[in-house]
């Protein structure tokens, strides 16, 4: 019991004591049964005669208070709340007649990780409201009761549009809100209009506030938090976000904003301006409660033109093509990677998935087919890479001779190697360059799979969900930087990469640290990818197996003797070949570096 509770209890006891001393009735006087009946009737009649004026007086006080606060708007504060449904084949939206505010949003096509309906917003965790400045101070739409009317109509494309109109009015004017959603769409259009109420509203803007505790819809809370943030896009065309740090973040955006997205790993709740939002303030923080991923907030003003404004909500999945159709830049709510790899995901992988989904419903099979198609398209580069490494392998004796002769002088060694390569017509980067050209595809997958909603809750083999790690073994302890589980797809990827590295080392002249690095990297990635989506590890595993098969196949058709013969022909042909300007400048630069080193 705290101090306030103890004080209250003492005061309450004192009041009872004083009342019993000064106001207690005298000794009871016996009464007959008739007297009891008469007494009961009289008391009831007295109570009835006194209660009505008291209630009337209270009502008048309440009304007087509302009139003082709301003025001519007071009549709209009377009513009862009713929840109205607006829905199509994609989204179920519950809207309250009190304020005309969204209370709940359910995405019909999706479930959370416990297989319950996926509530993107709900009344307990998400709060929206609009406020307006009046000659008596600010008022909120949540103070007013609106009369709902649900209807539907066909648009120009023949699609059904579901409409909810909410109106609140007095003799002095009317406020109307309208929601509409088209079949097959995740976009909810919203309009707001004030009619008449001359001199009542003192600002040409509506203030909007939205606080949302984003619920955890996925099993892996840590990964969800790494992908959940407040995004926004300015009217000038600049995409920004508050980041994914666990620290609390807040930002006052200086320029007008086109849209704001409360973006999760696989879903986004966003608000899009028809023109622009002004005076935007955003915030986010990480709650300690594991039921929630992030706390997010947005506050801004919507300019009114002739008492009206309009905007849109988006409640739906983070599918690249779906988001791209919403408005400019809205597709940035799904992370496709850095600019040098994002083009692979946007223009190749997304379209491949969309095409293969028409014929296959097993996403493990789709991943295998994507690997095969990409490897087939890149096979010329794989072949050139193999030939480049084979050339380096057949001239290894010449390189070994140079190492014995100039091993103590690195600069001279490099110069002589360059001369040898030029004479034999061999490029040391001929084997590496094709591999580098393939790197964007490997890195692109690192961004695509963790954000691919297509893989969400899709099973394959022992993996129940390709969008998260496959927990093949649950460990009774936690390994630092690894976790408390064993992902079998990650283990298979690691083993396949080590086998591929061993095979590759037989084709190259790599020695020492460079040779060992090929074995260290797969082990490092095993720790990194153990908690990443199973789909990503499976893709890398299949890619390693296919690459290994490609090189084994190429080896059957490539004869080292013929490559050696070609090298000897180049040696004769280039015997009297003059050095190129590039070679001359490179040698001069190496000599200058060597002389500076010796000084």
N, C-alpha and C positions, 0 to 999 in steps of 0.2 A: 504494500500500500504506500503510495507516494504522499508527499506533503499536502498537495491539494485535496486528495481524497480524504485524508484524515481530518483536515479543516472542515470540509463539507459535512462529514459525518458528525462532528462535534456540534456544528451549527444546527444541523437537522435535529439532533437530540435535544438541544436547547429549546428549539421552537416547540417540540412536542411537550416538553416539561412545562413551559410557560402556558401553553394552551390548556393543559390539564389542570393547572392551578387556578387560572383566572376565568376560564370559559367552560369548564366541565359542567354538565347539567346536575341538578339536585337529585334526591332519591327518586327512584321510579315509583309511579302511582299505578296500582292495578287498574286495568280497564276491561270492559266486557268485550265480547266478540263483536257486537254491533259497533261499539265505539272504535274498535280497531278498524273495521271496514270504513267507517266514516272518516277516520283520521287518514287512512290511506288515500281515499278519494280526494280529500281536501288537499293533501300534500301534492298529489299528482297535478291537480288543477292549478295550484300555485306555481309549481315548477314550469308547467306549460305556459302560463301567462308571463313568467319572467324570462324564459329562455329565448323566445322569439325576438324581443327587442335587443337582447344582448347580441345574438347572432347577426341581426340586422346592423347593429352598431359596428361589429367587427368587420362585416362585409363592406360597410361604407368606408371604414378606415383603410381596408385593403385597396378598395377602388380609388380612394383618394391618393394613396401612395403610388399606385400605378399611373394615375393621371399626372401626378407631380413628376414622375420619372419619365414617362413615355409621351405625355401630352396627347395629341390626336391619334397616336399609334396605340394607345392603351387598349382599345377594343380588340386588337389582334393578339393580346396576351391571354385571352379567354379561350378555352377549348380543351380537348382531350387528345392525347397522343395516339397515333395509329401508325403501324409499320406497314409500308407499301412495298410491293415487290416489282422490280424491273429486271427483266431477264431476256436472254436469247439462248442460242444453243451452246454458247461458250461461257457465259458469266451469269451468276445470280447475284443481284444487288438488293439489299434491304435499305430502304430510305424512310426516315421518320418524318411524320407530318409536323412534328415540333421542330421548326427550323429548316425543314427540308434538307436535312443533312444525311450523308451516307453513314450507315451504322455497321454494315457488314458486306463483304465481298467474298464470294466463293467461286473458285475456278472449277467448272464442272468436269473438265477433262483430266484433272490431276488429283492425286492424293498425297498426303504427307507421308513421312517414312513409317508411321504407324498404321497407314492405310485408312486414315480418317479423312473426311472432306477437307480440302486445302482451303483454309480461310486466309485469304491474303490480308484482309482487314477484319477486325471485329470490334464491337462496342467497348469491350474492356481494355483493349490495347491501343486503339486508334481514336483520336479526338480531332474533329474538324469544326471550325466555326467561322462565320463571317461577321464583321462589325461595320457599322456605319456611324458617322458623326452627325448628330442632330443639334438643334438649338437648345436641347436639354442635356447634352452630353452623349457619349457613345452608347449605342444599343447593339445587341447581338441578335442574329436571326434565330438563335436557339431560344430566345424569349418569346417568339411568335408562333402561333399555330396556323398551319396552312391547310387548305382544303385540297385533297388530291383527286386527280382524274387521270386514269390510265386509258390509252388509246393506241392504235396502230395504223400504219398507212404504208403504201408502196412507194419506193423512191423511183427515180428515172430508170434505174437498172432492173427494176422489177423485184428488188429485195424488200423484205418486210422490215420496217422501222418501228420499234416499240418506244412509245412516248409516255412520259409521266409529267403532267403539269400540276404545279402546286401554286395556289393563289391565296393571299391573305389581304383583306381590304376593310376599309371603313368608309364612311361617307366622304372622307377627305382625300382618299386615294387608294392605290392598290400596288402590292408587290407580287411579282410573278416569277417563279423559278420553273425551268423546264429541263428535264433530262431526256435524252434519246440515245438509243443504241440499235445498231443494225445487225441483223442476223449474220453470223460468221465473223463478227468483229469484236475486238477487245477494247475499243475506244468508245467512251461515253461522252457525248457532247452535252454541255451545260450552258444555259443562258440565264441571265438575271436582269430584271427590268423593274423600274419604279415609274408609276404613272401618277401624275398630279402631286399631291402632298407639297404644294407650293410653300417654299420658305422653311420647310421642316428639316431637310437634309442640307448640311452646310459644307459638304466636301464632295468633290467630283471623283471620288474613288471608294472602293470597297476594300476593307482590310481582311485578308485571309490568313488563318493560322491552322497549322496541321502538326500534331504531335503523334508519332507512331512508334510503338514498341514492336519491332519486327520479330515475329515468332519464329522459332526454329522449326523448319519444315524438313530438314535433312538430318540424317544420323550423325554425320561428321560436323560437329559444331565448330571446331577449329577451322576447318576448310571453309565453312559457310561465312565465318567472320572475316576470313581473308578476301572474300569476294563480295562483301556487302558494304556499300558506301553511298553517300549522297552525291549524285552527279547533277551537273547543270550545264546549260548551253546558252551562251549569250546571244543577243540579237545580232551582234557583229559576226557571229559564226565561230566562236571560240568554245571548245569543250573543256570543262574543268571539273574537279571533284574534291572532296574533303579528305581523300585518302582512306587507307584501311588500317591505320594505326589504332591500337586499343586506347590511346589517349583521347580525351575529350577535345573536339574540334568545333570551332565556330567561325563563321565568316560573314561579313557584311559586303555584299557584292555591289560595287560602285556603279556598274553599268546595267542597263535593262537586260532582262533574262527572257529567253524564248521558252525554255522548259526546265523542269526539275524532276529528277527521278530518284525515288527511294529504291535503289537497285540492290537486289539480293543476288545470290549465286545463279539462280535459275528463273527468277521472276522479278518483275518491276511494277511498282505502283507509282505512277507519274502524273504530273499535271502540266498541260501544254497550253500556252497562251495563243489566242487567235492573233494578237498583236504583240504585246509584251507585258511582263511583270516588272514592277518598279519597287525600289527600296527593299530589296530582297535580303533577308537574314536567314542563314542556315546554320544548323548545328547537328552534331552527332556524338554519341558516347557509347561505351561498351558496358552493358549491365553485368552484375555479378550473377544474376539469375540465369541458369542454363536454359530456361524456357524461351529466352529471348536472345536474338543475335545482336541487334543494335537498337539503340534509342535514337530516333531521327526527328528533326524538326525543321519546319519552314514557315516563314512569316513574310508576307509581302502585300503590296497593294495592287488592285486591278483598276485602272482608269475607267471612269464612266463616260460614255458619250451619249448625250441626251437621255441620261438616266439608265443606260443599258450597258451591259458587258457580256462577253461570252468566252468560253475556254473549253478545254477537253480534259478528261482523265484517261489514263491508260492503265488497265488492270489485266496483266497477262504474262505470258512466258517470254524469256529472253531468247527468242529465235531471231537470228540476224535478219532474214528477209521480212519477217513480220514487223519487226521494229523499224526497218528501213522505210516501210510504207506509211508509218505514222506521221513523221515530220522530219525536217532536216536535222541530221546528226543524232537522231534518237537511237539509231543502231549502235551507237557508242556505249550504250548501257550493257552490251555484251563485249567482253574483252577479247579481241582477235589478235592481240600481240603487238609488238613494236612495228613501226612502219616498214622495216625491211623484210618482215615475214608475214605481216597481216594480209598482204595481197594474195598469198598462197591460200589462206583460209577463206577470204572473201570471195575470190573468183574461181577457186578450184575445189577445195574441200567441201564447202557448203553446197555447191552445185552437184558434186559427186554423191554426197549423202542424199540430197533431194532426189536425184535420179535413181539411185539404187533402192531407195525406200519404196519405189513403185513396184519393184519386183521381189524384194526380200523383206521379211519382217523380223529376221534374226540379226541383231546388230553385231554379233561376233562374226557372222558370215560377211556382213557388209564391211567390217574392218579388214578382213582378209582380202576381199575384192579390191578395196581401196589401195592396200599395199601392193597388190599385183599390178593394178593399173598404173600407179605411180612408178613402180620399178620398171615396168615395160616402157613407159614414156622416157624414163631417165637411162634406159639401157645403153644408148650410145655413149653417154658420159661414163657409165660403169666400164664399158669396153675400153675407152680411151685411158681411163685411170689404170686399168689392169696392164695395158700395153706400156704405159709410162713406167709403171713399177717393174715390169719385166725387163725393159731396157736398162734400168738402173741395176737390176740383178745381174744381167749378163756382163756388165762392165765393172762388176765388183772387183775382179782381180786387178784392174788398172787403178782403181781407187785405193785398194790395199797397198799397192806399190807406192803411191803418193804419200800415204800415211806413214810408211816406213821411212821414206826419204825426207819428208818435211813435217813430221809429226810434232817436232819441237817448235815449229814456227807457224802458228795458226794463220797469220796473214799470208805467208807464202803458200801455205797449203790451200787456202781459198783461191788464190790467184791461179795456181796450177790446176785446181779442179775446174775452174771456169774455162781455162784453155782446153782441158780434156773434153769437157762437155761440148764446147764449140767444135772441136775437131771431129768428134764422133757423131755429131748431130743429135745429141741427147739433151733434153731439158730437165733439170732437177725438179721442176714444179709440174711437169707433164702428168705425173701421177696424182698430185695433190689438188690441182686446179679443178678437175672434174668433181672431186669429192667436195670441194668448197662450194661449187655450184649446186650441190644437192643439199647442203646444210640448211637453207631456208625451209625445206620441207620437214626436216627433223625438228627444227626449232618451232615451226608453226604448230606442230602437233602438241608441243608442250603447253601451248596456250589454248588450242582448240578443245582437247578432250576434257580438261577440268571445267570448261564452261558449256559443254555440249549438252543441252537439255534433251537432245535426241536419245542419249544414253541413260537418262535418268530412269531408275527402277527397271532397266532392261537387264535380264539375266543371260549368262552364257557359261556353259560348263558348270564349274563350282562357284563362280562369281554370281551372287544374287543381284548385284547392282553394279553395272559397269561404270557408273559415274562416281563411285567411291571405291576404296580399297577392298580387295578380296581377302577377308580374314580367314585364311586357311588353318592357321593355328593361333589360338589365344594364349599368350604367355602369362605366367603368374607374376611376372615382374616387368619392369620397363627398362629398355636399353636406351641409353642417352643417344639422341639424334636418330634413333631408329623407331622406337615405339614399343608397344606391348602386344604386338601381333606380328604374324609372318604372312606376307603377301606372296602367294605361290607364283603368280604371274611375274612379279618383280624378280623372284629367284630365277625363274626360267629365262627372263631377259638377261640377267647377269651372267648366267652360265653360257648362254648363246653368244654374248658379247666377248667373253673370255676365249671361247673356242674360235670365234671369228678372228680375234686378235692374234691368236697363236697361228692360225692359217695364214693371216696377212703378213706376219713377220717372216714367213718363209719366202714371201714374194718380194720383200724389200731389203734394203741394206741397213735398216735401222739397228742400232746397237746401243748398249749402255742405258742411260736414263730414258732416252726416247723409246727404247724397246720395252722397258719396264712400265712406262707410263700407260701403255695400252692395257696393262693388266690392273693397274691401280684405279683408272677411271671407272670401269664397270662396278667395282666394289663401292666407290664413292656414290655412284648413282643408285646403287641398291639401297643405301641409307636414305638418300633424298627421295626416291620414288616409292618407298615402302608405304607411305600414307597418301600417295596420289591415286587418282582413279585407275581402276583395273583396266579400263579401256586403253589408257595410255601405255601401260606396261605391256599389255597384250600386243598393241600396235608395234612397239619397238622389238618385241620378241619375234613376231612374224617377219618384220623388216629384216632383222638379222639373219633369220633362217633363209629368206628369199635371196638376200645378198650373197650369203655363203653358197647357195645353190648356183647363182649366176656366175660367180667366179670359178666354181668347180667346172661348170659347163664351158666357160670361155677357155679354161686351161686345156680342155680336150682338143680345142681347135687352134690353139696358139702353140707354135713350135719355137722353143728357145733357140734352136740352131738357125732357123730362118731369121730370127731377130738379130742374132749375132752376125749373120751374113750381111744383113742390112747395115749394121753398125760399121762393119769393115768397109763396105762400099762408101759410106759417108766419110770414113777416115781418109780414103784415097782421094775422094772428090774434094774434101775440104783441106787437103794438105797445104795448098798455096793460097787458101782463102784469107783475104784481109780482114782485120778486125773491124767490126761495126763501130760506129761512133758511140753507141751505148756501151759496148764492151770497153772501149778506150776510156770513157769517162768513169766507168765502174772501177777499172784497174787503177786509174789515177786517184780516185777517192779512197780506195783501199790502201794504196801506198802512202797517201797523206795521213790516213788514220794510223798506219803503222809507225810512221816517223814521229808523229805526236806522242804515241804511246811510249816509244823508246826515249824521247826527251824527258 
